[in-house]
Amino acid sequence: MALFDCTCDATSGHARALTYTTAHGDFHTPMFMPVGTSATVKGVTVDQLHDLGSQVVLANTYHLAMRPGAELVAEAGGIHRFMNYDGPMLTDSGGFQVFSLADTVKLSDDGVTFKSIYDGSNIHWSPEENMRIQELIGADIAMQLDQCAPYPATREFVAKAVDYSSAWARRCLAAHTRPDQTLFGIVQGGMHLDLRLESVRRLREIEDESLAAGGRRFGGFGIGGYSVGEDHEVMFETLGDVARACPADRPRYLMGVGNPTTLVRAVREGVDMFDCVLPTRTARMGTAFSSTGRMNMRNAKYARDFTPLDPTCDCPTCTNYTRAYLRHLVKQNEMLGAMLLSVHNLHFLLDLMRRAREAVLADAYEEFYQAWMDSDAAADY
């Protein structure tokens, strides 16, 4: 297949199984992407990521632009060589990080101005500058600069975020030229279905105008601005309609969502890709996903439990270590505890999406979904 071709291998209801081609290999959906914010997935080596079956790894434009700097990453040969990961990679625009610093952010039609969390300096990102930085970093997939509205927010605030995001999407697409990298647009609109659908409409219009002028199209569509404080059920009131409004011939990427049950439910609504810091962040807090629901390894009940962390799991952590030992590491704040739980939690989500893909290929996703929702594993909120 040609670069950034997307093939739909199967559907099962609204669930899809895609194959997507990048300069660093194909990836297959449904898929969870480990987050490597500063060119590292915390506590996990590149070799371990390969062994776990990781496909796409994320890096964060905001943090890499601040330290060590996009120019240094480019000098090292790009993000793949810098961190020694030879699979597909994605960089977010840094927009979410910028807008989480709401007190220091100033918005305009020309972009965003903010203070660095590292040295307090004032930085301005236009859409063009954001594209320049992401092209220097050199991941296979770049994300447009967008404004992520918080929750709750007034309808007027969310509508303005859609306006900014749409205007910046047009400029990002025009400025993005690196041939071995594609650009995803991002849908905003908060919890308002009409604003979400308007955001999709504008992205499709921008793309049509670009193609008519001999320009490029979006390689896929991110769905941002969910999982920002709202209840899970609030997100699902609109998510399916939003996902299915996006073009069917490219990936749909629900940004920043990593709860196992949410992934299973979102695939059912037509979402293909996910990312989140949840598996590694909760691991550092001593928490594990499991077939019996979320487990707090600080609990005293595990002190003399010499069984595997999850008897149904074949990851290296569950194969080689007991609950008692893992609890000991967590209680002692040993870094190995966080590392072993990170490996397990990542395996859990990667394997979950692998099994979801198998269910789609067998046209049995509804059965897979019902079995999951009826299981103890669904108690993971």
C-alpha positions as CSV (number, residue, x, y, z in Angstrom):
1,M,0.0,0.0,0.0
2,A,1.0,3.6,-0.5
3,L,2.1,5.8,2.4
4,F,-0.9,6.7,4.6
5,D,-3.3,4.4,2.8
6,C,-6.1,3.1,5.1
7,T,-7.8,-0.2,4.4
8,C,-10.9,-1.4,6.2
9,D,-10.3,-5.1,6.8
10,A,-13.7,-5.8,8.4
11,T,-16.7,-4.2,10.2
12,S,-18.9,-5.6,12.9
13,G,-21.8,-3.3,13.6
14,H,-20.1,0.1,13.9
15,A,-16.8,-1.5,15.1
16,R,-14.0,-1.5,12.5
17,A,-10.7,-3.2,11.9
18,L,-8.3,-1.0,9.9
19,T,-4.8,-1.3,8.5
20,Y,-2.9,2.0,8.1
21,T,0.4,2.4,6.3
22,T,3.2,4.7,7.6
23,A,6.9,5.2,6.8
24,H,7.7,3.1,9.8
25,G,5.3,0.2,9.1
26,D,1.6,-0.6,9.2
27,F,-0.5,-0.5,12.3
28,H,-3.8,-2.3,12.9
29,T,-6.9,-1.1,14.7
30,P,-8.6,-1.1,17.1
31,M,-5.5,0.0,18.9
32,F,-4.2,1.6,22.1
33,M,-1.2,3.8,21.9
34,P,1.2,4.1,24.9
35,V,2.1,7.7,25.8
36,G,5.8,8.6,25.7
37,T,5.5,12.2,26.7
38,S,9.2,13.2,26.7
39,A,10.3,10.5,24.2
40,T,9.9,7.8,26.8
41,V,7.1,5.7,28.0
42,K,7.7,6.1,31.8
43,G,9.4,3.0,33.3
44,V,9.2,0.9,30.1
45,T,12.0,0.2,27.6
46,V,11.7,0.2,23.9
47,D,12.5,-3.5,23.8
48,Q,9.6,-4.1,26.3
49,L,7.2,-2.1,24.1
50,H,8.1,-4.3,21.2
51,D,7.6,-7.4,23.3
52,L,4.2,-6.2,24.5
53,G,3.0,-5.7,20.9
54,S,2.9,-1.9,21.0
55,Q,2.3,-0.4,17.5
56,V,2.2,3.4,17.7
57,V,3.9,5.4,20.5
58,L,3.0,9.0,21.3
59,A,5.4,11.9,22.0
60,N,4.4,15.3,23.3
61,T,5.1,18.4,21.2
62,Y,4.9,20.8,24.1
63,H,7.4,19.0,26.4
64,L,9.8,18.1,23.6
65,A,9.7,21.7,22.2
66,M,10.6,23.0,25.7
67,R,13.2,20.3,26.5
68,P,15.4,19.2,24.8
69,G,14.1,21.4,21.9
70,A,12.7,20.3,18.5
71,E,16.0,21.4,16.8
72,L,18.0,19.0,18.9
73,V,15.6,16.1,18.2
74,A,15.9,16.8,14.5
75,E,19.7,16.9,14.8
76,A,19.6,13.5,16.4
77,G,17.8,12.2,13.3
78,G,14.2,12.7,14.4
79,I,12.2,11.3,17.2
80,H,12.6,7.6,16.1
81,R,16.3,7.7,16.2
82,F,16.4,9.9,19.3
83,M,14.5,7.4,21.4
84,N,15.4,4.3,19.4
85,Y,11.9,3.3,18.5
86,D,11.5,2.0,14.9
87,G,7.7,1.7,14.8
88,P,5.1,4.3,13.9
89,M,4.9,7.4,16.1
90,L,2.5,10.3,16.7
91,T,3.0,13.7,18.2
92,D,0.1,15.6,19.7
93,S,0.1,19.3,19.1
94,G,0.7,20.3,22.7
95,G,-2.6,22.1,22.7
96,F,-4.0,20.1,25.6
97,Q,-0.9,20.9,27.8
98,V,-1.1,24.6,26.8
99,F,-4.7,25.0,27.6
100,S,-4.3,23.2,30.9
101,L,-2.3,26.3,31.9
102,A,-5.4,28.4,31.5
103,D,-4.2,31.3,33.8
104,T,-1.2,32.0,31.5
105,V,-2.8,31.4,28.1
106,K,-3.8,34.2,25.6
107,L,-5.7,33.2,22.5
108,S,-6.0,35.0,19.2
109,D,-6.8,34.2,15.6
110,D,-3.0,34.0,15.1
111,G,-2.5,31.2,17.7
112,V,-1.7,30.9,21.4
113,T,0.7,32.6,23.7
114,F,1.7,30.9,27.0
115,K,4.3,30.7,29.7
116,S,6.8,27.8,29.7
117,I,6.4,25.6,32.8
118,Y,10.2,25.1,32.6
119,D,11.6,28.6,32.8
120,G,8.5,31.0,32.7
121,S,9.4,32.4,29.3
122,N,6.6,33.7,27.0
123,I,6.1,31.5,24.0
124,H,3.8,32.1,21.0
125,W,2.7,29.3,18.7
126,S,0.9,30.1,15.5
127,P,-0.4,27.1,13.6
128,E,2.5,27.4,11.2
129,E,5.1,27.4,14.1
130,N,3.4,24.3,15.6
131,M,3.6,22.5,12.2
132,R,7.3,23.5,11.9
133,I,8.0,22.0,15.4
134,Q,6.2,18.8,14.7
135,E,7.9,18.4,11.3
136,L,11.3,18.8,13.1
137,I,10.4,16.2,15.6
138,G,9.4,13.9,12.8
139,A,6.7,11.5,14.0
140,D,4.7,9.7,11.3
141,I,1.5,11.4,12.4
142,A,1.2,15.1,13.6
143,M,-1.9,16.6,15.1
144,Q,-3.3,20.1,14.3
145,L,-3.1,22.9,16.8
146,D,-6.5,23.1,18.5
147,Q,-8.2,24.5,21.6
148,C,-9.5,21.9,24.0
149,A,-12.4,23.3,26.0
150,P,-12.6,22.3,29.7
151,Y,-15.7,20.8,31.4
152,P,-17.9,22.4,32.4
153,A,-17.7,25.4,30.1
154,T,-20.4,27.7,28.7
155,R,-21.7,27.0,25.2
156,E,-20.3,30.3,24.1
157,F,-16.8,29.3,25.2
158,V,-17.0,25.9,23.5
159,A,-18.3,27.5,20.3
160,K,-15.4,29.9,20.3
161,A,-13.0,26.9,20.8
162,V,-14.6,25.3,17.7
163,D,-14.0,28.6,15.8
164,Y,-10.3,28.8,16.8
165,S,-9.7,25.1,16.2
166,S,-11.3,25.2,12.7
167,A,-9.3,28.3,11.7
168,W,-6.1,26.8,12.9
169,A,-6.9,23.5,11.2
170,R,-7.0,25.3,7.8
171,R,-3.6,27.0,8.5
172,C,-2.0,23.8,9.8
173,L,-3.1,21.9,6.7
174,A,-1.8,24.6,4.4
175,A,1.5,24.8,6.3
176,H,2.1,21.0,6.7
177,T,4.4,19.8,3.9
178,R,6.6,17.0,5.2
179,P,6.0,14.1,2.8
180,D,6.7,11.2,5.2
181,Q,4.4,12.6,7.8
182,T,0.6,13.0,7.8
183,L,-1.6,15.4,9.7
184,F,-4.8,14.6,11.6
185,G,-7.5,17.2,12.1
186,I,-9.2,17.4,15.5
187,V,-12.9,17.6,16.3
188,Q,-13.9,19.8,19.2
189,G,-17.4,20.9,20.5
190,G,-17.5,19.8,24.1
191,M,-20.7,17.9,25.0
192,H,-22.8,19.8,22.4
193,L,-23.6,17.4,19.6
194,D,-24.5,20.3,17.2
195,L,-21.2,22.0,17.8
196,R,-19.4,18.7,17.4
197,L,-21.1,18.0,14.0
198,E,-20.3,21.6,13.0
199,S,-16.7,21.0,13.8
200,V,-16.6,17.9,11.6
201,R,-18.4,19.8,8.8
202,R,-15.8,22.5,8.9
203,L,-12.9,20.0,8.8
204,R,-14.3,18.3,5.8
205,E,-14.9,21.6,4.1
206,I,-11.3,22.7,4.8
207,E,-10.1,19.4,3.4
208,D,-12.2,19.8,0.2
209,E,-10.9,23.3,-0.3
210,S,-7.3,22.1,0.1
211,L,-7.7,19.3,-2.3
212,A,-9.4,21.5,-4.9
213,A,-6.3,23.8,-4.7
214,G,-3.9,20.9,-5.2
215,G,-3.1,20.6,-1.5
216,R,-3.3,17.8,1.0
217,R,-6.0,16.0,2.9
218,F,-6.1,15.0,6.6
219,G,-4.7,11.6,7.2
220,G,-7.2,10.9,10.0
221,F,-9.5,12.6,12.5
222,G,-8.8,13.1,16.2
223,I,-11.8,13.5,18.6
224,G,-10.6,15.8,21.3
225,G,-12.2,17.5,24.3
226,Y,-13.7,14.4,25.9
227,S,-12.6,12.8,29.2
228,V,-11.9,16.3,30.6
229,G,-14.0,15.9,33.8
230,E,-17.4,14.9,32.5
231,D,-19.0,11.6,33.6
232,H,-18.4,8.7,31.2
233,E,-22.1,8.5,30.3
234,V,-22.1,12.1,29.3
235,M,-19.4,11.4,26.7
236,F,-21.3,8.4,25.3
237,E,-24.4,10.6,24.7
238,T,-22.7,12.1,21.7
239,L,-19.5,10.1,20.9
240,G,-21.1,7.6,18.5
241,D,-22.7,10.3,16.4
242,V,-19.5,12.3,16.3
243,A,-17.3,9.3,15.4
244,R,-19.6,8.2,12.6
245,A,-19.8,11.8,11.2
246,C,-16.0,11.6,10.5
247,P,-15.0,10.2,7.1
248,A,-15.3,6.4,7.0
249,D,-12.1,6.0,5.0
250,R,-9.6,7.1,7.6
251,P,-8.9,6.5,11.3
252,R,-11.0,8.0,14.1
253,Y,-8.8,8.7,17.2
254,L,-10.4,9.3,20.6
255,M,-7.8,11.4,22.3
256,G,-6.8,10.9,26.0
257,V,-9.0,8.0,26.9
258,G,-7.6,4.8,28.3
259,N,-10.0,3.2,30.7
260,P,-10.5,-0.5,29.5
261,T,-14.3,-0.4,29.5
262,T,-14.4,2.9,27.8
263,L,-12.2,1.5,25.1
264,V,-14.5,-1.5,24.6
265,R,-17.6,0.8,24.5
266,A,-16.0,3.3,22.1
267,V,-14.9,0.7,19.6
268,R,-18.5,-0.3,19.4
269,E,-19.4,3.3,18.5
270,G,-16.9,3.3,15.6
271,V,-13.6,4.6,17.2
272,D,-10.3,3.1,16.1
273,M,-7.5,4.6,18.1
274,F,-6.9,5.6,21.7
275,D,-4.1,7.0,23.9
276,C,-3.8,7.8,27.6
277,V,-1.3,8.1,30.4
278,L,-3.7,6.1,32.6
279,P,-2.0,2.7,32.5
280,T,1.5,4.0,33.5
281,R,0.3,6.8,35.8
282,T,-2.0,4.4,37.8
283,A,0.8,1.9,37.9
284,R,3.0,4.5,39.6
285,M,0.2,4.8,42.1
286,G,0.2,1.1,42.8
287,T,-2.9,0.3,40.8
288,A,-3.4,-2.5,38.2
289,F,-6.1,-3.4,35.7
290,S,-7.2,-7.0,35.9
291,S,-9.9,-9.5,34.8
292,T,-11.5,-8.9,38.2
293,G,-11.5,-5.1,37.9
294,R,-9.1,-2.5,39.1
295,M,-6.7,-3.6,41.9
296,N,-5.1,-1.4,44.6
297,M,-1.8,-3.2,45.3
298,R,-1.4,-1.3,48.6
299,N,-4.3,-3.3,50.1
300,A,-3.3,-5.5,53.0
301,K,-5.2,-8.5,51.6
302,Y,-2.3,-9.0,49.1
303,A,0.4,-9.2,51.7
304,R,0.5,-13.0,51.8
305,D,-1.1,-13.6,48.4
306,F,1.5,-15.6,46.4
307,T,-0.7,-16.0,43.3
308,P,-0.1,-14.1,40.0
309,L,-1.3,-10.5,39.8
310,D,-3.9,-11.6,37.2
311,P,-4.1,-15.4,36.7
312,T,-5.7,-14.9,33.2
313,C,-2.8,-12.6,32.0
314,D,0.4,-13.9,30.3
315,C,2.4,-10.7,30.5
316,P,5.9,-10.9,32.0
317,T,4.8,-9.4,35.3
318,C,2.0,-11.9,35.9
319,T,4.1,-14.8,34.6
320,N,7.0,-14.1,37.0
321,Y,5.8,-12.2,40.1
322,T,3.3,-12.6,42.9
323,R,0.8,-10.2,44.3
324,A,2.6,-10.3,47.6
325,Y,5.9,-9.3,46.0
326,L,4.3,-6.5,44.0
327,R,2.6,-5.2,47.1
328,H,5.9,-5.2,48.9
329,L,7.5,-3.1,46.1
330,V,4.6,-0.7,46.0
331,K,4.6,-0.2,49.8
332,Q,8.4,0.3,49.8
333,N,8.1,2.8,46.9
334,E,10.6,0.8,44.9
335,M,10.8,1.9,41.3
336,L,10.6,-1.7,40.2
337,G,7.0,-1.9,41.4
338,A,5.9,0.9,39.2
339,M,7.8,-0.6,36.3
340,L,6.3,-4.0,36.6
341,L,2.8,-2.7,37.0
342,S,3.3,-0.4,34.0
343,V,4.3,-3.4,31.9
344,H,1.2,-5.2,33.0
345,N,-1.2,-2.3,32.5
346,L,0.1,-1.6,29.0
347,H,-0.1,-5.3,28.1
348,F,-3.7,-5.4,29.5
349,L,-4.9,-2.6,27.1
350,L,-2.8,-3.7,24.1
351,D,-4.1,-7.2,24.4
352,L,-7.7,-6.0,25.0
353,M,-7.6,-4.1,21.7
354,R,-5.9,-7.1,20.0
355,R,-8.9,-9.3,21.1
356,A,-11.3,-6.5,20.0
357,R,-9.8,-6.6,16.5
358,E,-10.2,-10.4,16.4
359,A,-13.8,-10.0,17.3
360,V,-14.4,-7.5,14.6
361,L,-12.6,-9.7,12.0
362,A,-14.9,-12.6,13.1
363,D,-18.0,-10.2,12.9
364,A,-18.6,-11.0,16.6
365,Y,-18.0,-7.6,18.2
366,E,-21.4,-7.4,19.9
367,E,-20.8,-10.8,21.6
368,F,-17.3,-9.6,22.7
369,Y,-18.8,-6.4,24.0
370,Q,-21.6,-8.1,26.0
371,A,-19.1,-10.6,27.4
372,W,-16.9,-7.8,28.6
373,M,-19.7,-5.7,30.1
374,D,-21.0,-8.8,32.0
375,S,-17.5,-9.6,33.4
376,D,-15.9,-8.5,36.6
377,A,-13.2,-6.7,34.4
378,A,-15.8,-4.0,33.6
379,A,-15.5,-2.7,37.2
380,D,-12.6,-0.6,36.3
381,Y,-13.7,3.0,36.9
